[in-house]
Amino acid sequence: MSRLQIIRNATIVNEGRTFKGSVLISGEYIKAVYEGSDPVEVPEQCIEIDAKGLLLLPGVIDDQVHFRDPGLTHKGDIYTESKAAVAGGITSYMDMPNTRPQATTLEILEDKYTLAATKSLANYSFLLGVTNDNIDELKQADPRKIAGVKMFMGSSTGNMLVDNQETLNRVFAELSILIVTHCEDEPTVQKNIKHYKSLLGEEIPIGYHPLIRSAEACYKSSAYAVELATKYNSRLHVFHLSTAREMDLFSSDIPLKQKRITAEVCVHHLWFSDADYALYGNRIKWNPAIKSENDRKALIDAVNSNKIDVVATDHAPHLLSEKEGSCLTAASGGPMVQHSLVAMMQFVKQGVFTMEKVVDKMCHAPAELFRIEKRGFIRPGYFADMVLVDPNRQWTVNVENILYKCGWSPFEGTTFDASVLQTWVNGNLVYDNGQFDETVRGKRLLFDY
C-alpha cells in the first residue's frame, strides 16, 4: 500500500489562483487536491501536515544550473548543490555541459545521469553541449530523455564557443530538439577588451565588465539566434537575458505552448544593477554582465508582460579565491539556488510581482516550455514535487546557514521575509525545517515529445 500524506489548510498557489485547500499525496504522486478551508476526511494511517498560514507551491524547476560535476567538484558537486537547491524549494534542475570532461557526447552525458542517480536529492536533467564539429552526435539525442542542446554563441566558462557559420546553420536547420543558447557576440566582446586594455592596461576594474560584455554584444548575438530560429522554424530558448533592447526580440501575444522562440531571465539580473559593483565587486560578476538600472527595470517589466517566459538562476559556484582579480581574470558566476525563490518572494512583498507570477515563471513555465512529464503543477496524477513556505518568517543570509560547497553567497547580509520550511521530491519529504532525508534520490526528468 502506498504511503499517504496530507498537507492540510494550506494557501495553495497554482495555475494563476491562490486558494485555501489541502493536498493528498499517495506514494510518489499527488492523489487529490481539495479546495476549501474545512478539514477533509483523512484516510487511516495518513501522515498529516498542518499548513495553516503557509503557502504551498509547486516545486521550482531551475532550467539552468552548473553543479560542477564531474571535474570541477572542488567548488560544487551534484550532492552539495542539489541539497542547497531543495533547501531553497527547487525540486528539479537542468545542468549545463561545461564540466570536465565537457558533455558533448551522448556517452559522457549518460555518465552524468549515472552520477546524478547516486548523488542528487532533486530531480535532474542534463543538456548536451554543442561544438563546432559534433552535429551528428546532436542528431542522435533522444528528445524524450534529454532537455535540449546547449550552444555558447559567446565564450564563457569552459571555452565552448560555437562560431562556425556552417555549424550554426546546421544546428538550427537540422535539429528538432530544443536549442538553448548563451548569447554574447564574441567579436564585439574582443573589440571591447582591446579598447579598454589600451586605456587601462591589464588590471581593468570590475565596473567595466558591463562595458566589455556590453548590451550591444548581447543584442547582436540574441538577434542572430532569433533570426536563425525564425528562418528554420527551430525551437529556441535564450538563456539569461540582460538588456532592455533584447526584449524587442520576444513576443507576449501568444501562449507559451505556442511559442517557438522563448526567453529566460536570471534572478541576479532582476535583483542587481551596475550601481551594485561598487559594493559587491566580483561577487556579482556574471556572463552576461549585470547591466544598468534601466535594463533591470525592463527585465522586470518583461516578466510581468510575459515577453520573458522563465526565471532561473544560472547557479555557478566558484571559490572566493577564484573570484579575485581584475575584470578580465576573476571567475564569472555565483551560487543562487538556495536563495532564488525567497528572493523572488521579496519582490512580491515589494509589489513588483504577484505570487502567481512567481509560481508561473519558476514552476509552470519551465515544465511547459521543456515539456516535462507530470511536473510543475499541483495536479492529481502529477509527481508530488512541492514546497511549503512561511511568507512571514524572516531570516538573514550568513556563512553559517549557506549550504553551497563554495561557502558564500552574493546575498550575504540580506534579510528575506520568507522561509522555505519543507520540500517534497516525488512524494518524499526531503527537506524539513533544516533537516534532510539523506536516503532520498531524485529521478531523471522525462519529456513529452
Secondary structure, DSSP 8 states (H G I E B T S, - for coil): ---EEEEEEEEEEETTEEEEEEEEEETTEEEEEEESSS-----TTEEEEE-TT-EEEE-EEEEEE---TTT-TTS--HHHHHHHHHHTTEEEEEE-S-SSS---SHHHHHHHHHHHHHH-SSEEEE-EE--TT-HHHHTT--TTT---EEEEES--TT--B---HHHHHHHHHH--S-EEEEE--HHHHHHHHHHHHHHH-S---GGGHHHHS-HHHHHHHHHHHHHHHHHHT--EEE-----TGGGGG---SS-GGG-SEEEEEEHHHHH--GGGHHHHGGGG--SS----HHHHHHHHHHHHHTSS-EEE--B----GGGG-S-TTTS------TTTHHHHHHHHHHTTSS-HHHHHIIIIIHHHHHHTBTT-SS--TTSB--EEEEETT--EE--TTT--STT---TTTT-EES-EEEEEEETTEEEEETTEE-TT----B--B--
